[in-house]
Amino acid sequence: MSELISTRDPSQSTVSYTDVILQGQAPDGGLYVPVSYPCLRKEDLEKLAGWSYGQQFADIKSLFARDLPLSVIGDIAYDTYSRENFPEALMGNITPVSHLAGGLYVQNLSLGPTAAFKDMALQPLAREMNHVLSRRGERLNLLGATSGDTGSAAEAPIRGLGALSLFMLSPLEGMSRFQRAQMGILTGENIHNISLNTRFDTCQDIVKQIMQDPEFRDLGAVNSINWGRIASQVPYYVSGYLQTIDMADMRIGDPVDFVVPTGNFGNALAGYIARQMGVPIRQLILATNENDVLHYLVQRGVYMERSAQITSSPSMDISKASNFERLLYDLLEGDAKEVSAFMREFQHTGRACFADFGISPTALKDKGFDSGSSSHSDRIKAIQWVYNHSGIIIDPHTADAVTVARQKHTDTDVPMVAMSTALPVKFEETIHEALGFVPKRETRFERLEEKGSAGFVELEVSTDAVKNYLRAHREQ
Ligand SMILES: *Cc1c(COP(=O)(O)O)cnc(C)c1O
């Protein structure tokens, strides 16, 4: 059953979910989007309200993964959202919502194995890929780049899977010691950690260049251009919505606002899709750090590339927001030629304006998006404010969301949920700066830095050096 199309393919030929997750980016350079969004009616939401997260996930995911049997999706959900993977999930609540103050809530998405929300989607994606490849008797080499969290979140579920090998590039600059150690301990078997003495953007560029080379056409992708990741993020908006409605004594159908700390626009795009499907999300507010490409885009209708600076919320240090192309496809009403023209302009000049493509400069605001940004000192204050009001310790990425939530939360009748995308243990220096102490670590993270300082191959910063490494180590 075929049902996804490339944002840049005017002929709109369709590709199945399972083929899409193995391919990553479309061969024409576009991103895969569903032909149409499935629907969640009020009755569906009422049905889902009493279910566990794993059950909600399987039910919603089956609407997207039409060519994976329901039993397979169910088994994957069961294995992924388990007590073993989410040891701190109280009463089995994998994505718990907590009340902060007034109408403000926080939804914790980072209770998974590597303490970042990327676990939520990479855990099932790895299992789906492995299932499909094993059925077909094939193997797949994956190539990715990480600014910190993607590395370990992809490696944890892929390690030891027979049908996959993963090559992960990471920069020497920008990552915390904790993040490096999380990756270092996973090296071995089918996991290759390659370190380059440069910044994340350069690692990402090398990945893109290699992917364009016909010799490496068969490499798969684990970054959020892979549609499988986006589809697996929709369920936690449903879970967050239902929990918030319940806590605020409201009814299913009443509106809720979400604030999403955003980088590559993957998470926020999943929120947009949840809303298109029928989840009563009123506003989707994008929170950026100093790298405010998306804030500028929402406010001005101009998509402009910047050179990314390293900040205290490093997983959002991006120079462009790749998944925006999927929203652009909707803004341009599915006109693949116009999407290609817009992206060509952006690639060549580093800038593209809505107005030049017949889109209103306020189109994103008209569609229910809003945005804000934060500085380092805003984040420090947000960490202090949340701790003083609720006793909860949030990480710097969540602090981006809380900063913007506090700016935007004016309508007290509509609850606002800030998404919490990493645990503070990953960024103890910033926590210490804000609070003067760091909380005691969970046993699973004790002395992690000492265990994983090795495990990286350092290569010369060049596309050829990485290609040579791949030639020598990829599985045929
Ligand atoms: C990746 C990441 C983000 C940004 O998510 P996108 O889907 O790329 O917008 C935010 N916070 C943390 C902790 C992350 O790891």
The ligand as a MOL file (V3000), in Angstrom:
LIG
                    3D

  0  0  0     0  0            999 V3000
M  V30 BEGIN CTAB
M  V30 COUNTS 15 15 0 0 0
M  V30 BEGIN ATOM
M  V30 1 C 16.7400 17.5570 19.1690 0
M  V30 2 C 16.3440 18.3310 20.3560 0
M  V30 3 C 15.4920 19.4500 20.2510 0
M  V30 4 C 14.9810 19.9680 18.9180 0
M  V30 5 O 14.0570 19.1020 18.3260 0
M  V30 6 P 13.6650 19.2620 16.7750 0
M  V30 7 O 12.7340 18.1410 16.5220 0
M  V30 8 O 14.9420 19.1350 16.0020 0
M  V30 9 O 13.0590 20.5950 16.6070 0
M  V30 10 C 15.1180 20.0930 21.4120 0
M  V30 11 N 15.5650 19.6830 22.6220 0
M  V30 12 C 16.3880 18.6280 22.7560 0
M  V30 13 C 16.8690 18.2560 24.1120 0
M  V30 14 C 16.8030 17.9050 21.6430 0
M  V30 15 O 17.6140 16.8590 21.7900 0
M  V30 END ATOM
M  V30 BEGIN BOND
M  V30 1 1 1 2
M  V30 2 1 2 3
M  V30 3 2 2 14
M  V30 4 1 3 4
M  V30 5 2 3 10
M  V30 6 1 4 5
M  V30 7 1 5 6
M  V30 8 2 6 7
M  V30 9 1 6 8
M  V30 10 1 6 9
M  V30 11 1 10 11
M  V30 12 2 11 12
M  V30 13 1 12 13
M  V30 14 1 12 14
M  V30 15 1 14 15
M  V30 END BOND
M  V30 END CTAB
M  END
